[in-house]
């Protein structure tokens, strides 16, 4: 129950990412928004660790390399790619594209971890992919950086964010049992901050300072907030697609979370 409540809280909070980013596009570049998001979160984790959990900063060399460097690179890719997705296909489309991550996880888990790719998983994967297609083509990116970011860049950004999210999930299956959830999160975030800053600087787009002191259930909350705040809307097909994405992913999670039946003695 605690796990499901945490997932709902995380999803509801995550749903504000798209509308908040859209509101900031007029003030700063999309790439800078991604940098400040992860930096502020990392600073908050450091402050929490200093006061309540000093062992947060202790990890062996493998942890720093695998989670800090490897996980940090995935965080950096996600933060930049997801901002381009929001700018190109709007909030609902970016969130729907991100939700192809469970499909990618299922395929990679079969290849890397040798987990079974059951008929139900294949059917749910097809349902999610059809839903994504309907959401992206049946939505509007009004209020986004449409003049500067094409829908192709948005789709590529969304798929790259999903890929990085999926790879982070697979890495967590190895790292979390060894280092703990919070330490893995901290190492990833710290590595992500440094790599995003380095990548943007080499790219010639160093993070810009925010021009003001404004405050710097996932696809559904994001789409509703975008509609209310920025008039981003979905056509009937887009609504059907979004429901297919949410339904397919939720069914997969429920199936994976169900307890295996105990064999008869």
VOGU-3710 file (C-alpha; in Angstrom, 3 decimals, decimal comma):
1> xxxxxxxxxx> 0,000/0,000/0,000  2,834/2,407/0,860  4,448/1,632/-2,494  1,260/2,398/-4,429  0,693/5,630/-2,468  4,270/6,718/-3,180  3,747/5,937/-6,863  0,558/8,024/-6,936  2,282/10,912/-5,158  5,254/10,759/-7,512
11> xxxxxxxxxx> 3,013/10,617/-10,570  0,868/13,527/-9,421  3,954/15,629/-8,716  5,540/14,607/-12,016  2,373/15,692/-13,804  3,254/19,314/-13,059  6,527/19,069/-15,019  5,058/19,716/-18,443  2,833/22,691/-17,572  5,579/24,284/-15,466
21> xxxxxxxxxx> 8,112/23,869/-18,277  5,653/25,296/-20,794  5,149/28,326/-18,590  8,916/28,881/-18,409  9,640/28,583/-22,150  9,084/32,318/-22,605  11,681/33,035/-19,902  14,534/30,604/-20,589  15,628/27,837/-23,030  14,226/24,336/-22,647
31> xxxxxxxxxx> 17,703/22,916/-21,999  18,248/25,307/-19,084  14,927/24,279/-17,547  16,104/20,654/-17,444  19,368/21,677/-15,780  17,708/23,730/-13,041  15,128/21,023/-12,341  17,754/18,397/-11,562  20,070/20,870/-9,791  17,367/22,066/-7,383
41> xxxxxxxxxx> 16,409/18,464/-6,623  20,034/17,516/-6,015  20,585/20,443/-3,639  17,484/19,396/-1,705  18,823/15,832/-1,417  22,209/17,107/-0,213  20,554/19,247/2,461  18,425/16,307/3,600  21,467/14,046/3,741  23,519/16,530/5,777
51> xxxxxxxxxx> 20,821/16,809/8,420  19,335/13,330/8,523  21,452/10,757/6,675  25,193/11,262/6,362  25,739/7,797/4,861  23,985/9,106/1,746  27,368/10,351/0,519  29,262/7,078/0,996  29,576/4,617/-1,883  32,294/2,399/-3,311
61> xxxxxxxxxx> 34,081/3,035/-6,611  31,699/0,777/-8,524  28,730/2,730/-7,190  30,189/6,071/-8,244  31,031/4,741/-11,710  27,871/2,732/-12,410  25,274/4,914/-10,701  26,990/8,299/-10,550  28,485/8,266/-14,042  26,254/5,809/-15,900
71> xxxxxxxxxx> 23,032/6,731/-14,119  23,973/10,399/-14,275  24,365/10,174/-18,055  20,891/8,656/-18,307  19,449/11,420/-16,111  21,160/14,047/-18,281  19,776/12,488/-21,464  16,310/12,306/-19,954  16,236/15,907/-18,733  17,287/17,377/-22,086
81> xxxxxxxxxx> 15,247/14,991/-24,263  12,048/15,404/-22,263  12,188/19,186/-22,546  12,442/18,889/-26,334  9,517/16,453/-26,265  7,330/18,923/-24,363  8,365/21,748/-26,679  7,681/19,735/-29,829  4,555/17,682/-29,152  3,042/19,358/-26,103
91> xxxxxxxxxx> 2,582/18,111/-22,572  0,180/15,231/-23,230  2,169/13,973/-26,208  5,461/14,079/-24,295  3,957/12,216/-21,344  2,438/9,594/-23,637  5,742/9,064/-25,451  7,483/8,694/-22,103  5,047/5,919/-21,273  6,555/3,738/-23,972
101> xxxxxxxxxx> 9,263/3,119/-21,353  7,492/0,020/-19,900  7,393/-1,435/-23,417  11,130/-0,834/-23,801  11,754/-2,313/-20,346  9,816/-5,457/-21,259  11,823/-5,946/-24,469  15,209/-5,174/-22,898  14,413/-7,349/-19,875  13,882/-10,218/-22,286
111> xxxxxxxxxx> 17,220/-9,572/-24,011  19,336/-8,653/-20,975  17,676/-10,375/-18,011  16,097/-13,280/-19,927  12,655/-12,471/-18,522  9,679/-13,993/-20,327  7,903/-11,838/-22,913  4,405/-13,236/-22,402  1,449/-12,791/-24,801  -0,143/-10,412/-22,265
121> xxxxxxxxxx> 2,964/-8,226/-22,230  3,014/-8,150/-26,044  -0,689/-7,228/-26,184  -0,276/-4,461/-23,614  2,783/-3,171/-25,470  0,774/-2,919/-28,701  -2,056/-1,189/-26,809  0,355/1,383/-25,377  1,996/2,038/-28,757  -1,373/2,590/-30,467
131> xxxxxxxxxx> -2,393/4,887/-27,622  0,822/6,891/-27,984  0,253/7,315/-31,711  -3,312/8,539/-31,171  -2,278/10,920/-28,387  0,581/12,500/-30,327  -1,376/12,903/-33,562  -4,625/13,864/-31,821  -3,227/16,547/-29,534  -2,189/20,157/-29,713
141> xxxxxxxxxx> 1,108/21,721/-28,752  -0,338/25,199/-28,492  1,636/27,186/-25,952  4,797/25,136/-26,473  7,948/26,163/-28,324  6,317/25,158/-31,605  7,999/27,935/-33,561  11,458/26,704/-32,559  10,975/22,952/-32,098  9,427/20,684/-34,720
151> xxxxxxxxxx> 7,101/17,797/-34,019  9,832/15,431/-35,289  12,253/16,776/-32,678  9,493/16,384/-30,106  8,867/12,737/-31,007  12,600/11,941/-31,035  12,982/13,690/-27,678  10,057/11,739/-26,243  11,426/8,396/-27,395  14,921/9,216/-26,101
161> xxxxxxxxxx> 13,465/10,196/-22,724  11,586/6,890/-22,640  14,750/4,961/-23,541  16,782/6,669/-20,818  13,965/6,063/-18,318  13,831/2,386/-19,266  17,607/1,937/-18,965  17,522/3,658/-15,571  14,891/1,152/-14,448  17,026/-1,799/-15,518
171> xxxxxxxxxx> 20,098/-0,327/-13,832  18,102/0,192/-10,634  17,344/-3,532/-10,487  21,055/-4,071/-9,935  21,968/-0,944/-7,955  19,082/-0,479/-5,501  19,555/-3,798/-3,633  23,249/-2,902/-3,187  23,155/0,827/-2,408  19,572/1,606/-1,400
181> xxxxxxxxxx> 16,908/3,684/-3,114  17,872/7,123/-1,774  21,613/6,731/-2,357  21,013/5,588/-5,936  18,755/8,598/-6,490  21,368/10,947/-5,053  24,267/9,538/-7,105  22,193/9,665/-10,300  21,072/13,228/-9,631  24,569/14,461/-8,776
191> xxxxxxxxxx> 26,045/12,838/-11,866  23,169/14,198/-13,950  23,788/17,780/-12,826  27,475/17,633/-13,734  26,918/15,889/-17,068  24,072/18,221/-18,133  26,208/21,255/-17,305  29,216/19,819/-19,165  27,167/18,761/-22,197  25,396/22,107/-22,516
201> xxxxxxxxxx> 28,669/23,997/-22,123  30,380/21,935/-24,846  27,264/22,385/-27,008  27,613/26,137/-26,668  24,384/26,486/-24,679  25,474/26,828/-21,042  22,572/26,931/-18,565  21,156/30,441/-18,229  20,143/31,894/-14,890  16,399/32,096/-14,203
211> xxxxxxxxxx> 15,209/35,655/-14,937  13,074/35,694/-11,814  12,632/33,906/-8,496  9,554/32,023/-9,771  9,089/28,524/-8,475  11,236/26,681/-10,639  -1,205/10,500/-11,809  1,612/11,556/-14,622  0,133/11,798/-18,173  -3,389/12,504/-16,919
221> xxxxxxxxxx> -2,413/15,254/-14,477  -0,031/16,774/-17,010  -2,665/16,816/-19,753  -5,351/18,303/-17,484  -3,053/21,031/-16,170  -1,899/21,848/-19,691  -5,518/22,179/-20,797  -6,419/24,430/-17,883  -3,308/26,628/-18,012  -2,218/26,740/-21,643
231> xxxxxxxxxx> -5,246/25,634/-23,697  -3,387/22,539/-24,881  -6,144/20,125/-25,769  -6,743/16,658/-27,120  -9,136/15,655/-29,861  -11,494/12,720/-29,131  -8,936/10,367/-30,721  -6,246/11,907/-28,557  -8,336/11,277/-25,433  -8,879/7,655/-26,489
241> xxxxxxxxxx> -5,152/7,298/-27,099  -4,255/8,732/-23,695  -6,701/6,354/-22,007  -5,158/3,435/-23,914  -1,675/4,428/-22,748  -2,725/4,766/-19,115  -4,833/1,604/-19,226  -2,121/-0,481/-20,859  0,600/0,639/-18,474  -1,618/0,330/-15,387
251> xxxxxxxxxx> -2,706/-3,184/-16,351  0,904/-4,189/-16,823  1,864/-2,841/-13,403  -1,056/-4,620/-11,739  -0,136/-7,878/-13,460  3,532/-7,575/-12,485  2,636/-6,629/-8,900  0,216/-9,521/-8,377  1,502/-12,220/-6,075  2,406/-15,486/-7,716
261> xxxxx> 0,019/-18,284/-6,713  1,442/-20,692/-4,179  1,799/-24,165/-5,719  -0,237/-26,899/-4,104  1,700/-29,200/-1,822
//
